[in-house]
Amino acid sequence: MPVTKCTMLMQLGTKYNGVPQRQAGWSESWYATYGFNDRLVELFKRVMQKRALMLPASAAIVGSRYQEINGDTVGASTSRNIYYSGVTGSENDMPQIALKYLVGATGQTNKKILILRGIPDSQVVNGEFSPSNTFRIATAAFLTEIGTGWCFRAVK
C-alpha cells in the first residue's frame, strides 16, 4: 500500500529594530496512508493553512513537497509553489523559540516528539510560553487538523 510523505517548506526572516537580519528555513512532514492525488493536496492545504496561523508575520509556508513511499521503495517527489503567510503580528528576533509536544499514535504505542518552530516572540513572556487566546485557538486548530488521519513516521 503506498504512503505519501507530505512536507511543508517554511521560511522566516528575523528583524532587529525593524531591520532584516537573517533568513532561515525548515520543513515539517506528515504522512497520508494513500497515494498522491489532487484530493491529498487539498487536504494538506488545510494542514498548512492551520499551521500558518501559528507563524509570525515574518514567516511563511512557501511550498509543499509530496513523495510516494511503497515499502522500501521511495518514489520521485513533486513540489508545489504555495504561499501561506504568518499572521501573528510580532516580529521575530529569537528564531530558536519552539513548542515541543509528545504526540501519540491512535491505538498504538508509538510516539513522536513534535517540535513546532517559528513561534512568535509575543507568545513568550520572561522565557515562559504565555499564549494569547488567539494563539491558543490556532494551536488547537492545527493539532485537531493533524488528528484527522495524518500519520507520522515510526520505527518498528
Sequence and secondary structure as in RCSB ss.txt:
>XXXX:A:sequence
MPVTKCTMLMQLGTKYNGVPQRQAGWSESWYATYGFNDRLVELFKRVMQKRALMLPASAAIVGSRYQEINGDTVG
ASTSRNIYYSGVTGSENDMPQIALKYLVGATGQTNKKILILRGIPDSQVVNGEFSPSNTFRIATAAFLTEIGTGW
CFRAVK
>XXXX:A:secstr
  EEEEEEEEEEEEEETTEEEEEEEEEEEEEESS   HHHHHHHHHHHHHHHTTSBTTEEEEEEEEEEEETTEEE
EEEEEEEEEE  B    S TT EEEEEEE TTSS EEEEEEE   GGGEETTEE   HHHHHHHHHHHHHHTTT 
B     
